[in-house]
Structure formats: structure tokens, C-alpha cells
Amino acid sequence: MTSPTTATQTETGSPSGAFEPIKAVPVRKYGQWAIAAIVALYAAQLIVSVARNETLEYGVVWRYLFHEQVLKGILVTFELTFAAGILGTLIGTLVAVAKLSGNPILRAVSGFYTWFFRGVPLLSLVLIMGNFAILFSHLSISLPFTDVDFLRVETNSVLTIFVAAWIALSLHEGAYMGEVIRGGLVGVPQGQREAAQSLGMSDGLVMRRVILPQSLRTVVPPMSNRFIILLKESSLVSVIAGGELMNAVTDLSTSNYRVIEMLMVATLWYLFFVSLLTFGQRVLERRLSRGYSR
């Protein structure tokens, strides 16, 4: 007579109660693979069509890729990007701190600044600053609502094309950076502020020594993204002949009549620099994330 235990071992092939690993079979997602194959097919067709296009002269692209005027435009692009990035970050920090202050006037002014410069298109702002001398032929420091001037200069002598582009980009960037930095400051736990205040730190010292350093980890990724966007937005300065990369290739296209090839030169340079900045962003994020587990 067969015992129950023997019967169980015979049926299952293992002692009763032994753990049998589950053989999980992944779900076959044939629809997703089909869609991916169709997208890849059309993408390959587009690439081949552009590569074999007879109207494109790729020799022109490579010949002008390191042209002297193009390299000068790249230099101006980076000068504008870094200058506007630094000033925009400073403005954004002040706006963020003002929005979180207990002063209602500062909150109102910073709120209006953010609303206005986020609402005005950057192209309009660049054109306004580039033609600012039409509104005001002279700039002066004077007593309000009087004719007493302490300093008076011609607008065009101070507000050059580079300075006008720099101010326009900085004001635009400051509005967005203010929201980015404010989000990072709000993300710091309230207990950190209370602990610092219990040690006798003033509000300003708490902000500099505790809140701002801790917010860097969450602020750096969107700040890096904004810097990359600013690099590309600097191309709008070409509408006032700012001398940057897009302006350089546009000027060259008017002489050689190869518009698409010149735009491809600018595209290749932008892709190259954005790739470098993206790599640097990832390295910086990993460095700031040390000691934090996700």
C-alpha cells in the first residue's frame, strides 16, 4: 500500500512542501515591436532620402564647418550664453528669495517680474532691446520726475547689439531660473531651517549656509537644462545681427546661396555642443548625488 507521502513525491517529483520556483514567462508585446519596427523603417527612409538628396552639396558643409566667420560666431554664442546664464542665475536667485520672503512688496514685484518676462516671447524681447534707442535716445540717472540729471549718455553708445542681446537673454532667463531655484528652496525640509535657527543663525545666514547648499542637488538638473536651452535660444539674436553662430551662417548663405548647407553647419555645431553639455550635466549630477540613495 502506497503512503500519502510517497504518492505526493511521485506526483510532484519532489518531497511534499518543497519550494518549486515559478517559471515566469514574459508577456509577448507584439504590438509594441510592430510599432517600433514601423517607426525605425520610416526613420531609415528619411535618413537615406536626405543622404541621397542630389540638391544637397555635402562638400559645402564640410568646407564651411570650420570657416573663420563660423568660428567667430561660435565664440560670440558662448560669450552670450555664459554671460546671460550667470546674470540670469543671479536674477533668478533674487527673484526666488523675494518670492519666499515675508515682505508683500517684494513678493508682488518678483511675481510681476516672473509673469511679465515669462509671458513676453524672447524674440519680441530681443527686438525691443535691439531697438531700444527708438524709445529712448538717451539714458540718464536723475531725480524722479525732474530734469536734474546726474549722468546722461546716448543709448546707442551704451546699449550695443551685444549688450542688448545679453540683457534680453538675461531677463528672460532670470524669470525661468527664479522658478527653478524657488522649487529647490521649497524642497528643503522645514526642519533644516528650524534647526539652524535654533543655533542662533540669522535668516540670511540660514539661507546661505543651509538652504541654498542643500537645494543644489535638486536645482542642478533643471538649471543645466535651462543652460542648454539658453545656448539654442541665443540663435534668436540673429534678428538684430548679433554676430553669433546663426547670424554667421545666415550671412554666409547670402553670398554662396547655399541656405540649407549653411543651416546644416549650424545644426552640426549645436548638436556637438549640446552633447558635450549633456555629458557634463550627467557627470555633475552624479557627483552631487553621492551619499543619496534612490
URSUL-V135525 format. One record per pair of residues at least 6 apart in sequence whose C-alpha atoms are under 7 Angstrom apart, sorted by the first residue. I is the first residue (numbers start at 0). J is the second residue. D is the distance in Angstrom with one decimal. If there is no record, write none. Layout:
i: (I;I)
j: (J;J)
d: (D;D)
This chain:
i: (4;7;8;8;55;56;59;60;60;60;60;64;68;69;69;69;72;72;72;72;73;73;75;75;76;76;76;79;80;80;80;82;83;83;83;84;84;86;87;87;87;87;87;88;88;90;91;91;91;91;91;92;92;94;94;95;95;95;95;97;97;97;98;98;98;98;100;112;113;116;116;116;117;117;117;121;122;124;125;125;125;126;128;128;129;129;129;132;132;135;136;136;137;137;137;137;138;138;138;138;139;139;139;139;140;140;140;140;141;141;141;142;160;161;164;179;179;180;183;183;183;184;184;184;187;187;187;192;195;216;216;220;223;227;227;234;234;234;237;237;237;240;244;245;248;248;248;252;252)
j: (15;15;14;15;260;260;260;260;261;263;264;264;247;244;247;248;242;243;244;247;243;244;242;243;233;243;244;165;229;230;233;165;165;168;169;169;226;169;169;170;172;173;176;173;176;173;173;174;176;177;180;177;180;109;177;177;178;180;181;105;106;109;105;106;109;110;106;174;174;170;171;174;171;174;175;171;235;167;164;167;236;239;163;167;160;163;239;154;155;154;153;154;151;152;153;154;151;152;153;154;148;150;151;152;148;149;150;151;147;148;149;148;241;241;236;218;221;218;214;217;218;210;211;214;210;213;214;205;205;287;288;284;280;273;276;243;244;245;243;245;246;246;265;265;261;262;265;258;261)
d: (6.9;6.0;5.1;6.3;6.9;7.0;6.6;5.4;6.6;6.9;5.8;5.6;6.1;6.1;5.7;6.5;5.8;4.1;4.0;5.6;6.2;5.1;6.6;5.0;6.6;4.8;6.1;6.0;6.3;5.5;6.8;6.9;5.6;5.8;4.5;6.7;6.5;5.8;4.5;6.4;5.0;4.1;6.9;6.0;6.0;5.1;4.4;6.2;4.7;3.7;6.9;5.8;6.4;5.3;5.3;4.8;6.6;6.1;4.7;5.3;5.6;6.2;6.8;4.5;6.0;6.9;6.8;6.9;4.7;6.8;5.5;6.0;6.7;6.0;7.0;6.6;6.2;5.8;6.0;5.4;6.6;6.8;5.2;6.4;6.3;5.5;6.2;5.6;6.3;6.9;6.1;5.4;6.7;5.6;4.3;4.8;5.7;5.4;6.1;5.6;6.4;5.2;4.2;6.3;5.8;5.5;5.1;6.6;5.5;4.2;5.4;6.8;6.0;6.2;6.2;6.5;6.7;6.1;4.9;5.8;5.3;6.4;6.7;5.6;6.5;6.7;6.2;6.6;6.3;5.7;6.6;6.8;6.2;6.4;7.0;6.9;7.0;5.4;6.8;6.1;4.6;6.1;6.7;6.4;5.4;6.7;6.8;5.1;6.1)
